[in-house]
Each structure stands twice: as C-alpha cells, then as structure tokens.
C-alpha cells in the first residue's frame, strides 16, 4: 500500500501512528502541501477532495479520510486493537475521537484558515483566536469526559491505546502548532505525554518526518 502523507498533516499523523502501532509495511509518497501539490491533477486523480491522507491499496483501490483508513487498518491487522471489544466501549472511543477529528480539527485546516483570511477578512490575531477557541472548547469536552468516566485509565479508555488516544494526541499536537496553552487540561495532557513515550507515537511525531523543519 502507498500512503500519501505530509509531515504537518495531523490527519496523516493519525494514520501514521496506526501503521506504526500495527507494524504494517507500506510506502510513503510525500505531498508538498505548501507548494500546492495536493491541488494538482496528479494528486486529485488519487483523492478528488485534494486533502490528505490517502491510501492506495495494492489492488489500486483508494481509501480516504483518516478515520475510515484507521478503521480499515484495524480490520486488516486486528492486533493491537484500536477499538474495545464491547459495543458501548467502541461508541465511547469513537465519540472521544470524533470530538477532535469531526468537530475541532476541521476548523483548523489550511483551506478554512485561508477562507477566513481572504473572504471574512480575519487578520493573524483573528485566525489565532479562531484556532484557540476551536482547540480549547474541544479539549475541554474531552477533558470532562475523561475526568468523569471510570472507564478512563492509563489512556483514554482503559489501559489499551485506542482511536481516542490517537485523536487526543493529534489534538495536543495541534495545540503545539498553534501555540495554545493546554495546562488547564491536566488529564488529557498526562495521557498525551504517556502516549508520546510509546515508540509508535514518538516515531510518528510530525517534527520527526522528512520535510519537517530542523
């Protein structure tokens, strides 16, 4: 399989972590998003939406959207599982994951920021305020769920890394990129720090990828 990625893409980061956790062999094609390569015909032929990540399987079929790719990887390589065995647990993990992947992160992507700047007239301070609000409100919800549930353990759901942890880590990395203080959310921060100590997360860090600034 061929994984289309970019060092800064948080959606690609989520897939990169899962590939590392499961030890799935793959090739990587880096897409120069700053240079606009994701909007050129060559990549649009892979993913018409012009966003990362994308995964081209050995038979030529293309997977898109990080959460769909994550669940595909979990199905073809069940160990270690990224979802709990029980239905309610799976729903909780998916819910925690989607606070980031469906509600917060989509507000931060370059095409949204560019629209806000060019069409809505927001300056840099306005964009920063937008990002700060999206990130803090999302993490506040996640923190509240983590603190209030007996199902929270070493990680977001018990003591096994799940989709929720991959998305939580992605959320905290977004806060790093946008220089948003996360100290008001100690449970989430502590889990993120434990995750970053795991080899799969550490090796997948955006700043450790080819093309990242030194």
Backbone as a ProteinNet text record, in pm:
[ID]
protein_1_A
[PRIMARY]
XXXXXXXXXXXXXXXXXXXXXXXXXXXXXXXXXXXXXXXXXXXXXXXXXXXXXXXXXXXXXXXXXXXXXXXXXXXXXXXXXXXXXXXXXXXXXXXXXXXXXXXXXXXXXXXXXXXXXXXXXXXXXXXXXXXXXXXXXXXXXXXXXXXXXXXXXXXXXXXXXXXXXXXXXXXXXXXXXXXXXXXXXXXXXXXXXXXXXXXXXXXXXXXXXXXXXX
[TERTIARY]
83.2	0	87.6	33.1	106.3	32.5	99.5	41.2	82.7	-14	10.8	3.4	113.6	126.7	198.7	199.9	277.7	314.6	432.4	480.8	389	327.3	248.6	101.9	55.8	-84.8	-118.3	-208.1	-247	-333	-411.3	-488.3	-394.6	-288.9	-189.3	-116.2	-91.6	-28.3	-108.7	-239.2	-323.5	-305.2	-300.6	-280.5	-138.8	-42.6	97.2	113.6	48.2	56.6	0.2	-114.5	-176.1	-88	-30.3	59.8	178	229.9	343.6	302.1	188.5	141.9	124.9	75	43.2	156.2	261.1	373.1	336.3	249.3	202.2	300.1	357.4	450.2	378	442.7	380.7	486.9	452.6	536.2	474.7	558.1	510.1	538.5	436.7	453.5	425.6	528.3	512	447.1	348.7	276.9	310.2	367.2	408.4	286.4	226.8	105.7	135.8	249.2	284.4	302.9	352.7	371	246.2	136.6	11.1	-2	86.9	83.2	-46.2	-112.8	-237.6	-352.8	-333.3	-438	-407.2	-297.6	-260.2	-329.6	-344.1	-415.5	-360.9	-230.4	-172.6	-229.1	-243.4	-298.5	-450.3	-512.1	-658.3	-710.1	-626.8	-664.6	-667.2	-590.8	-590.6	-705.2	-713.4	-819.3	-881.6	-998.8	-1061.4	-1087.4	-1089.6	-1111.1	-986.1	-871.7	-747.9	-698.5	-722.3	-677.5	-604.1	-524.9	-452.1	-521.5	-501.1	-421.3	-503.4	-433.1	-496.2	-412.1	-476.9	-407.8	-447.5	-346.9	-372.5	-334.8	-433.1	-410	-338.4	-290.2	-214.1	-297.5	-429.9	-516	-562.6	-509.8	-541.1	-655.1	-731	-838.8	-782.5	-853.2	-805.5	-894.3	-830.7	-900.4	-872.4	-970.5	-955.5	-1027.4	-997	-1044.3	-977	-908.2	-823.3	-899.9	-1019.5	-1091.1	-1133.5	-1171.6	-1205.4	-1082.1	-968	-844.4	-804.9	-819.7	-785.2	-868.2	-996.1	-1079.2	-1047.3	-1010.2	-967.2	-842	-745.7	-621.8	-650.8	-745.9	-779.9	-845.8	-915	-980.5	-883.6	-786.8	-694.9	-580.9	-554.4	-448.1	-503.8	-578.1	-653.4	-569.5	-440.8	-357	-252.3	-237	-324.2	-454.1	-565.9	-693.8	-701.3	-763.6	-781.3	-921.1	-1004.3	-1139.4	-1163.7	-1239.2	-1269.6	-1357.3	-1368.6	-1445.2	-1595.6	-1637.5	-1780.8	-1836.3	-1965.6	-2028.3	-2029.3	-2060.8	-2064.1	-1924.3	-1824.1	-1686.5	-1643.8	-1681.8	-1647.4	-1714.2	-1838.9	-1908.5	-1840.9	-1797.9	-1728.6	-1598.1	-1520.9	-1392.6	-1415.2	-1511	-1539.6	-1586.2	-1668.9	-1716.4	-1603.5	-1513.5	-1398.2	-1312.7	-1291.2	-1208.5	-1270.6	-1401.3	-1467.3	-1480.1	-1470	-1465.1	-1350.5	-1239	-1124.6	-1139.8	-1158.8	-1148.4	-1264.9	-1383.4	-1500.5	-1539.2	-1508.6	-1554.9	-1444.1	-1329.3	-1224.6	-1129	-1070.3	-968.4	-1018.2	-1140.5	-1185	-1188.2	-1197.3	-1199.1	-1060.9	-957.3	-819.6	-744.6	-799.9	-724.3	-695.7	-590.1	-548.1	-658.3	-742.7	-842.9	-944.2	-971.4	-1062.4	-994.2	-869.8	-798.5	-781.4	-752.7	-738.3	-869.8	-980.8	-1111.7	-1139.7	-1112.3	-1137.7	-1053.5	-933.4	-844.1	-885.2	-911	-935.7	-1080.1	-1175.3	-1316.7	-1381.3	-1341	-1401.1	-1316.6	-1195.8	-1112.6	-1047.3	-1032.9	-966.4	-816.5	-757.4	-612.3	-549.5	-417.8	-348.6	-402.7	-432	-485.6	-623.5	-702.7	-834.7	-826.7	-733.7	-714.1	-667.3	-576	-527.9	-641.9	-726	-839.7	-935.7	-958.4	-1043.9	-987	-857	-793.2	-793.4	-764.2	-761.3	-897.7	-1002.4	-1136.9	-1171.7	-1143.2	-1174.1	-1101.6	-975.8	-895.1	-932	-952.5	-979.8	-1119.7	-1218.6	-1352.6	-1356.5	-1286.2	-1280.9	-1211.4	-1097.4	-1022.7	-1094.8	-1166.9	-1246.2	-1349.4	-1413.7	-1511.9	-1443.7	-1330.8	-1258.5	-1215.3	-1158.1	-1112.4	-1227.3	-1341.9	-1456.8	-1498.6	-1502.6	-1535.8	-1432.5	-1305.3	-1200.4	-1207.8	-1228.4	-1229.9	-1353.2	-1464.7	-1590.9	-1619.3	-1541.2	-1572.7	-1479.5	-1534.6	-1449.7	-1379.3	-1418.7	-1354.6	-1221.4	-1193.1	-1062.5	-957.7	-846.5	-739.9	-605.5	-507.1	-376.8	-392.7	-484.5	-513.8	-660.4	-711	-846.9	-953.6	-930.6	-1027.9	-950.4	-942.2	-868.9	-718.6	-655.8	-509.6	-457.5	-543.2	-506.6	-521	-422.6	-430.4	-545.3	-625.3	-739.8	-740.3	-842.2	-861.9	-870.7	-929.3	-943.4	-806.9	-710.6	-577.6	-505.5	-521	-458.5	-512	-642.3	-701.4	-667.4	-660.7	-619.2	-478.2	-389.3	-251.8	-248.4	-328.6	-339	-387.2	-482.9	-536.6	-428.7	-352.7	-247.7	-136.3	-107.1	-7.5	-58.3	-187.3	-244.7	-226	-245	-225.5	-79.8	11.5	152.3	177.7	125.4	147.1	90.1	-26.3	-91.6	-55.1	36.6	85.4	-29.7	-116.1	-228.2	-196.2	-212	-180.2	-279.4	-227.6	-312.5	-307	-245.7	-223.1	-352.1	-461.5	-589	-654.5	-590.2	-649.5	-551	-524.6	-415.4	-434.2	-556.3	-576.9	-541.1	-589.5	-558.5	-409	-347.4	-203.4	-123.5	-162	-89.2	-99.2	-217.7	-232.7	-148.6	-150.4	-70.1	78.2	125.5	267.4	299.9	208.6	231.9	233.2	146	142.6	271.8	322	442	565.5	556	665.9	664.4	555.5	547.1	619.4	694.6	773	691	571.1	490.9	451.6	418.8	382.1	505.8	612.4	734.2	788.7	792.6	846.6	755.6	626.7	530.8	516.3	583.4	570.1	595.3	512	529.2	669.6	730.8	861.8	974.8	944.2	1044	1030.3	943.5	919	1005.1	1032.8	1105.6	1031.9	1107.3	1048.5	1016.8	1014.9	984.7	1101	1072.6	1182.1	1274.5	1400.9	1501.7	1495.4
-118.7	0	125	230.2	356.5	463.9	520.5	618.1	758.6	838.8	977.3	1063.6	1133	1198.8	1332.7	1406.6	1529.2	1542.7	1592.3	1593	1670.4	1778.5	1863.6	1820.4	1739.3	1699.6	1616.7	1667.8	1595	1473.7	1483.1	1366.6	1255	1290.7	1191.4	1136.1	1220.7	1175.5	1063.4	1078.7	977.8	841.9	842.3	717.1	664.9	755.1	714.1	640.9	689.2	623.1	481.3	466.5	333.5	237.6	284.7	199.8	154.1	245.3	211.5	115.8	140	52.8	-90.5	-106.5	-237.8	-298	-218.8	-270	-307.2	-228.6	-258.8	-202.6	-285.8	-234.8	-148.4	-41.8	49.8	140	199	302.9	438.7	540.9	675.6	766.2	837.2	942.1	1075.1	1158.4	1289.5	1386.3	1459.4	1557.3	1696.5	1779.8	1914.7	2005.8	2013.1	2093.5	2243.2	2284.9	2427.4	2471.5	2379.7	2410.1	2388.4	2345.6	2327.4	2197.3	2100	1974.7	1897.2	1920.3	1848.2	1895.6	2008.1	2061.9	2041.5	1972.8	1946.6	1820	1808.2	1692.8	1557.6	1547.8	1418	1367.9	1457.5	1412.4	1409.2	1500.8	1499.4	1372.2	1310.3	1181.9	1072.6	1092.7	998.3	1030	1155	1198.5	1327	1319.1	1436.7	1551.2	1521.9	1628.5	1713.8	1660.6	1737.1	1754	1653.9	1659.7	1531	1539.2	1423.8	1373.6	1242.4	1144	1071.2	990.4	893.6	767	655.3	526.3	447.5	416.8	336.3	191.9	105.5	-35.3	-103.9	-224.3	-296.9	-327.3	-335	-362.3	-234.6	-119	7.5	85.8	23.9	97.4	203.6	315.7	428.7	447.6	455.4	489.8	635.9	702.3	844.4	870.9	983.7	1024.6	939.6	1007.8	938.3	838.6	873.1	781.7	654.4	667.3	549	461.7	524.9	448.8	378.5	446.8	385.9	260.1	268.1	150.2	37.7	74	-27.6	-98.8	-21.7	-81.5	-171.5	-131	-212.2	-343.5	-342.2	-464.5	-560.3	-506.4	-597	-643.6	-568	-604.5	-584.5	-682.3	-663.3	-644.1	-673.1	-658.8	-548.8	-461.6	-444	-374.5	-408.4	-349.1	-201.6	-124.8	17.9	50.1	-51.5	-35	-141.5	-108	-205.9	-319.4	-424.1	-541.4	-519.7	-431.4	-413.2	-294.9	-303.9	-202.4	-64.8	-57.8	71.9	132.8	48.1	96.8	150.7	79.5	126.7	261.6	276.6	403	515.1	487.1	591	632.1	534.4	564.6	644.6	603	677.7	819.5	833.1	965.7	1056.9	1008.4	1088.7	1126.2	1029.9	1055.4	1161.5	1157.7	1247.7	1389.8	1409.3	1547.2	1620.6	1552	1612.7	1604.2	1482.3	1460.5	1519.9	1527.2	1576.4	1718.7	1761.8	1892.6	1998.4	1963.7	2064.5	2078.6	1967.1	1973.8	2033.1	2001.2	2059.5	2212.3	2274.4	2420.9	2482.2	2398.4	2448.6	2429	2351.8	2312.8	2433.7	2426.4	2543.8	2605.6	2524.2	2583.1	2667	2628	2707.1	2835.8	2825.8	2946.5	3044.4	2991.2	3078.8	3147.6	3076.2	3136.6	3247.4	3219.6	3319.6	3444.6	3424.6	3538	3617.3	3546.9	3615.3	3662.6	3581.1	3613.5	3681	3642.1	3700.9	3814.3	3831.4	3943.7	3932.8	3810.7	3796.2	3817.1	3892.5	3909	3794.5	3800.8	3692.1	3671.7	3781.6	3770.2	3704.9	3737.7	3677	3528.8	3488.9	3346.8	3273	3335.8	3272.8	3256.6	3356.9	3346.7	3236.8	3225	3118.4	2981.4	2962	2833.4	2803.6	2904.7	2885.3	2841.6	2905.1	2868.4	2725.9	2691.1	2556.6	2450.1	2475	2376.1	2366.1	2479.7	2475.8	2422.1	2459.7	2406.5	2255.3	2210.1	2066.3	1991.5	2043.9	1973.5	1981.6	2089.3	2096.6	1984.2	1958.8	1849.5	1714.8	1693.8	1567.5	1550.6	1656.1	1651.3	1614.8	1676.1	1648.7	1502.7	1449.7	1307.8	1218.6	1251.7	1169.2	1170.7	1288.1	1300.7	1233.5	1240	1194.5	1046.7	977.9	838.5	740.4	636.9	533	447.6	463.4	384.9	444.2	566.5	625.4	554.9	519.4	450.8	514.7	431.2	483.5	569.2	526.9	600.7	644.2	689.9	745.1	643.2	518.1	412.9	292.9	281.3	170.1	183.3	68.9	65.3	21	27.6	-7.4	115.5	142.2	254.9	230.8	333.7	323.3	441	441.8	555.9	686.8	682.6	804.6	862.6	776.6	824	884.4	820.1	873	1012.8	1031.3	1162.1	1263	1217.9	1308.7	1360	1270.8	1311.9	1411.7	1386.1	1479.3	1616	1617.9	1743.8	1821.8	1753.2	1821.4	1870.6	1797.2	1845.5	1969.4	1974.1	2094.9	2213.5	2191.7	2299.9	2344.8	2250.1	2286.4	2374.2	2332.7	2408.5	2549.3	2562.5	2693.5	2768.8	2710.4	2774.2	2808.4	2709.8	2724.4	2649.1	2715.2	2657.7	2546.8	2430.3	2315.8	2284.1	2368.7	2336.1	2324.3	2379.1	2370.2	2233.6	2143.5	2012.7	1902.4	1887.3	1800.7	1653	1604.7	1461.9	1431.9	1515.1	1496.3	1511	1609.5	1631.3	1512.7	1458.8	1344.1	1222.3	1197.8	1085.4	1109.2	1230.5	1263.3	1238.5	1276.4	1255.6	1107.9	1027.9	883.1	826.1	876.8	829.6	863.7	984.2	1026.1	948.5	880.4	794.8	659.1	626.3	499.8	512.6	410.3	421.1	459	403.1	430.6	577.6	637	777.9	866.1	831.4	912.6	916.9	801.7	796.7	865.2	878.2	938	1088.2	1144.5	1288.7	1369.5	1469.3	1547.6	1603.6	1650.6	1714.1	1614.7	1484.8	1382.5	1325.3	1384.7	1333.7	1404.9	1340.5	1406.9	1533.9	1640	1766.3	1860.7	1807.8	1893.2	1988.7	2106	2199.6	2141.9	2170.7	2118.9	2200.7
0	0	0	-57.7	-71.2	7.5	104.5	196.2	152.5	111.5	72.9	198.3	226.2	355.3	341	450.3	462.4	609.1	636.5	774	868.4	820.3	908.9	919.2	828.8	828.3	952.3	1035	1154.8	1120.5	1013.9	970.7	925.3	854.3	814.7	936.6	1035.1	1159.3	1223.4	1225.3	1288.3	1220.1	1088.4	1015.2	1037.2	1039.8	1059.5	1192.7	1296.8	1427.2	1418.8	1355.5	1345.7	1266.3	1157.7	1079.5	1164.5	1247	1332.6	1443.9	1506.6	1614.3	1565.1	1443.7	1390.9	1306.6	1282.6	1204.9	1063.3	1001.3	865.6	763.2	678.4	576.5	473.6	431.9	336.6	276.9	163.3	104.3	136.8	133.4	162.7	43.4	-0.6	-100.2	-32.9	-22.6	41	-57.5	-9.6	-92	-39.2	-124.4	-84.9	-78.3	38.9	53.3	46	102.9	95.5	-48.4	-131.1	-272.3	-356.3	-292.6	-363.9	-440	-411.4	-486.9	-464.7	-352	-323.6	-411.5	-480.9	-568.4	-715.7	-745.3	-884	-935.3	-1067.4	-1123.7	-1078.5	-1059.2	-1021.6	-889.9	-791	-663.7	-665.7	-736.9	-745.1	-810.8	-893.1	-951.3	-844.5	-737	-625	-529.4	-489.4	-397.9	-450.8	-510.6	-571.8	-474.9	-344	-246.6	-228.9	-268.8	-258.4	-116.4	-31.1	107.9	142.8	247.1	298.2	424.5	451.5	379.9	274.7	197.4	108.2	112.8	90.6	92.8	-31.2	-114.3	-233.3	-202.1	-208.6	-178.5	-294.1	-270.1	-371.6	-495.2	-479.4	-595	-664.7	-619.2	-684.2	-623	-534.5	-470	-376.3	-364	-284.8	-162.2	-47	76.2	108.1	168.3	201.9	333.1	394	525.9	634.5	726.1	823.1	908.7	954	1043.5	970.5	844.6	766	744.3	718.5	699.1	828.2	941.7	1070.4	1095.7	1068.7	1092.8	993.6	871.2	775.1	826.7	873	924.2	1043.2	1126.8	1243.4	1202.7	1090.1	1043.7	976.3	901	831.5	921.3	1027.8	1122.4	1263.4	1315.7	1439.6	1565.2	1559	1678.3	1659	1757.8	1873.3	1832.2	1894.3	1854.1	1890.9	1805.3	1830.6	1882.5	1894.9	1948.4	2055	2159.1	2264.1	2211	2290.6	2249.8	2263.2	2353.6	2378.6	2299.7	2264.6	2179.3	2244.8	2374	2441.8	2448.5	2471.1	2473.8	2338.5	2232.1	2098	2069.5	2113.8	2092.5	2169.4	2293.2	2371.2	2303.9	2260.3	2195.3	2067.8	1987.2	1863.9	1896	2000.6	2037.6	2079.7	2163.7	2204.4	2083.8	1996.2	1877.8	1788.5	1773.2	1679.3	1731.7	1863.2	1912.1	1843.9	1830.7	1761.2	1610.7	1560.1	1415.3	1337.1	1398.8	1326.2	1363.6	1486.7	1531.9	1538.1	1597	1618.7	1500.1	1459.4	1355.4	1223.2	1178.1	1050.5	1050.3	1166.7	1173.4	1155.9	1158.8	1160.4	1029.6	938.6	819.7	731.3	649.6	571.7	487	423.7	335.6	413.5	538.2	621.7	666	709.3	752.8	636.8	518.6	402	368.3	380.1	354.4	455.5	582	685.4	663.5	615.2	591.6	468.6	358.5	232	217.1	262.7	241.2	361.3	481.7	602.1	658.6	604.6	644.2	780.3	832.6	961.1	946.1	1039.4	1040.1	1119.8	1138.9	1208.1	1349.2	1417.6	1553.2	1551.2	1451.8	1439.2	1411.7	1325.1	1295	1420.3	1495.3	1618.4	1718.9	1729.6	1820.3	1779.3	1649.3	1595.8	1632	1607.2	1635.6	1785.1	1864.8	2009.9	2062.3	2013.9	2058.8	2015.6	1890.8	1842.2	1923.8	1954	2025.2	2172.3	2237.9	2381.1	2410.1	2330.6	2355.5	2331.2	2229	2203.4	2315.5	2360.1	2464.3	2598.4	2622.2	2744.2	2748.6	2636.3	2630.7	2653.2	2588.1	2605.3	2750.3	2808.7	2948.4	3041.5	3021.8	3107.5	3098.1	2976.1	2958.8	3029	3014.6	3073.6	3225.6	3282.4	3428.5	3488.8	3420	3477.9	3458.4	3376.7	3345.1	3415.4	3479.1	3538.9	3434.2	3308.6	3202.1	3158.1	3199.5	3171	3255.2	3191.3	3262.9	3233.3	3204.3	3162.7	3038.7	2953.6	2830.4	2833.1	2721.5	2719.7	2759.2	2722.7	2753.4	2804.9	2934.9	2993.3	2973.9	2959.6	2953	2817.7	2715.3	2578.5	2490.3	2406.8	2312.3	2214.9	2193.6	2103.6	2006.7	1920.6	1830.6	1907.2	2026.1	2105.9	2141.8	2171.9	2207.3	2086.9	1971.8	1850.9	1821.8	1839.1	1812.1	1921.7	2046.2	2152.9	2127.8	2089.7	2060	1944.7	1843.2	1730.2	1778	1870.1	1921.9	1997.1	2081.4	2157.6	2067.3	1960.5	1865.2	1792.4	1762.4	1702.4	1795.8	1924.4	2020.8	2023	2005.3	1996.3	1874.5	1759.3	1636.5	1646.2	1709.6	1718.6	1846.3	1924.6	2047.4	2142.3	2165.9	2257.2	2386.7	2498	2629.4	2663.8	2700.5	2735.2	2883.7	2963.6	3104.6	3185	3135.3	3208.1	3193.4	3118	3089.4	3129.7	3259.2	3304.5	3273	3273.2	3244.1	3099.4	3008.3	2866.7	2841.5	2904	2884.1	2935.9	3051.3	3107.5	3016.6	2961.3	2868.7	2743.7	2691.4	2573	2599.2	2716	2748.3	2757.1	2811.6	2814.5	2673.5	2588.6	2450.3	2377.5	2398	2327.5	2371.8	2485.2	2529.8	2460.5	2392.3	2319	2185.4	2144	2020.1	1897.8	1882.7	1762.9	1756.1	1869.8	1872	1855.7	1925.4	1918.3	1776.1	1709.4	1573	1472.7	1506.3	1413.9	1430.8	1528.2	1555.9	1429.1	1401.3	1279.2	1260.1	1366.8	1354.1	1330.4	1334.6	1305.8	1165.3	1083.9	949.1	846.5	733.3	625.8	581.1	564	521.7	634.6	759.3	873.6	900.2	955	986.4	1090.9	1078.4	1172	1300.6
[MASK]
++++++++++++++++++++++++++++++++++++++++++++++++++++++++++++++++++++++++++++++++++++++++++++++++++++++++++++++++++++++++++++++++++++++++++++++++++++++++++++++++++++++++++++++++++++++++++++++++++++++++++++++++++++++

